[in-house]
Amino acid sequence: MNTPKALIFDMDGTLVDNMAYHKQSWISFFEFHNLDMDYETFDTKFHKGSLVEIMARLFPEIRNPKELFQIGSYKEAKYRELYRPHVKAIEGLHPFLTALSKNNYPLGIATMGDQHNIDFIFEALNLDPFFHSTTGGHEVTHGKPHPEIFLTAAKKLNTDPADCLAFEDTRSGITAAKAAGMEVIGVSTMFDKKTLLELGCVKAIDDFTELKSVLSTWEV
């Protein structure tokens, strides 16, 4: 693993283990819109890219991106309602971010969540002091696995993508970061460590306490 000049983190499933609440909110969304679909079918055939891209697959008769985003906003609001009483950082996150910040590493977010979801997690976990920039799914045309969101996040940090280290938990996120030219550390909220390494991660962790040895090699 190379010593990075900047670090870019996915949010859902990487900073917080919240994917079960996203799943519950999607199921609620299907019921609200009377969609005859189980979550497994949705996850396989529709669940890729930005919220607008997902809505366009679910509602192909609607072409207006603003209307599609508005439809999807119900799902995101439901997710925040469900997860609010349970928000908790992945173990070791704050000490890790503190160590990075003390050594002036630029830190960014690259999440397919919208600004409301970013603000929700940042407020709950008091993350504003650590991050120099955030990039959400509402800011890009192409969602993960396209590299656009990681390239945008690197640009905001004024850092060459090849000098950025990404943190991800999903197949599409890992693919996106690697396509942007970044090395990736995988967080095992979705896949076990072996699978994360097979997907191309340079290291796989269960939580951020496992990065103490890595920090020492970066002279943090």
Secondary structure as UniProt FT lines:
FT   STRAND          6..9
FT   TURN            13..15
FT   HELIX           19..32
FT   TURN            33..34
FT   HELIX           39..45
FT   HELIX           51..58
FT   TURN            60..61
FT   HELIX           65..83
FT   HELIX           84..86
FT   TURN            91..92
FT   HELIX           93..102
FT   TURN            103..104
FT   STRAND          107..110
FT   HELIX           115..125
FT   TURN            128..130
FT   STRAND          133..135
FT   HELIX           137..139
FT   TURN            144..145
FT   HELIX           148..156
FT   TURN            157..158
FT   HELIX           161..163
FT   STRAND          164..168
FT   HELIX           171..179
FT   TURN            180..181
FT   STRAND          183..187
FT   TURN            188..189
FT   HELIX           193..198
FT   TURN            199..200
FT   STRAND          203..205
FT   HELIX           208..211
FT   HELIX           212..217
FT   TURN            218..219
//
